[in-house]
Amino acid sequence: MRFRLTVVYTAIFTVLLVGVTLVFRGELTSSLTEQSRDDLNQTWAAVKGFLRIEGPENHVIWYLYSDDPDDNQIKARIQNTYLITDEHGKPVEWSTNYPSLGYDSPAYVRKTLASNIPLWRVKKAGGVSYLIRSSWVINENKSHKFYVAIGVSLAPNDRLLRSSNWLWIALIPAVMILGI
């Protein structure tokens, strides 16, 4: 009788632990995604402050001081994963890793340029996921919109989720064994 009661309690607590684990993992995933979006929104604010497209040839100019360590850090953060195209989707400037993600199609560029809100998506390259925020900036004489996509690697988020999965996978059997 005691053994049966112990098994029932162990099963109930195991089901509860699995449920809590699933809820916790969902909350963790949601929180990490929100952090990545916030990071990209802050980076976008820096893009709007430092990027200018000027002159009759629409030259891309970053107004950052190379002697300022803070500006160098901002520039590195912005230019880690980015793409700038004209309104037809022709790349104007890009980071070294953006081609591996695949340039954005002219149809997607047109869709983004027509939107008044940023578009979000996840792209993969070499097994690494990137969260991409796409929007537009207008040139200095306000005659053309330019598509700008900035991204952040989701690899740290994925590593944290994987390690938490292994923690829960190890913890649930341990609780079951200790409960019996």
PATI-461643 format. One record per residue (C-alpha): residue in one letter; y, x, z. Coordinates in steps of 0.2 Angstrom, whole numbers, plus 5000, padded with zeros to 4 digits. Last residue first. Example, Ala and Ser with C-alpha at 12.3 -4.5 7.8 and 13.67 -1.06 7.14 Angstrom:
S499550685036A497850625039
This chain:
I503250534975G505150554975L505150734973I504150724957M505250584950V506850674955A506250834947P505750734931I507550664930L508450824934A507750934920I508150814906W509850774915L510250964915W509650984897N510750844891S512250914901S511951084891R511950984875L513550894879L514451044884R513951134868D514450994857N516150984866P516351174863A515851154845L517051014841S518151134831V519951074829G520851014813I522450994804A522650894788V524350894779Y524750794763F526450824756K527650684752H528950714738S530850684735K531550694753N532650844749E531750944763N529950894758I529050754767V527650774779W525950684778S524450634789S522750694792R521950734809I520250814807L518950834821Y517850974816S515950984817V514951154816G513251164807G513951274794A515351164790K515550984796K516950854794V517450724807R518750594803W520450534808L521850454798P523650464805I524750304804N525950254791S524750254777A525150274758L525050464760T523350454768K522650344755R523350454741V522550614750Y520850524751A520850474733P521350654728S519850714738D520050824753Y519451004751G517751044758L517451104775S517051274769P518651274760Y519551244777N518951404785T520251524778S521651404782W522551314768E524151314757V524651214741P522951124738K523151004723G522750824731H523950734719E525350714732D525350904735T524150984747I524251064764L522651104773Y522251164791T521051244803N521651394813Q523351384806I524051264819R523351364834A523751534827K525551474824I525751404841Q525051574849N526251674837D527651564843D527251594861P527151784858D528851794849D529051934837S528351834823Y529651704825L529051534818Y529951424805W528351404794I528951394776V527951304762H528851324746N529251164736E529751234720P531451154720G531751224737E530951184754I529351124762R529651144781L528351164795F528951214813G529351054821K528250934812V526851054814A527151074833A527050884835W525450894825T524751024837Q525150894851N524250754842L522750874838D522550924857D522650734861R521350694849S520250834856Q520450774873E520050594868T518450654860L517950754876S518350594887S517350484876T515850604876L515950624895E516050434897G514550404886R513550544895F514050464912V513450294906L511750364899T511550464915V511850314926G510550214917V509250364918L509650374936L509450184939V507750194929T507150334940F507750244956I506750094951A505150194946T505250304962Y505450144972V503950064964V502850224965T503350234984L502850054987R501150084978F500850234989R501250145004M500050005000
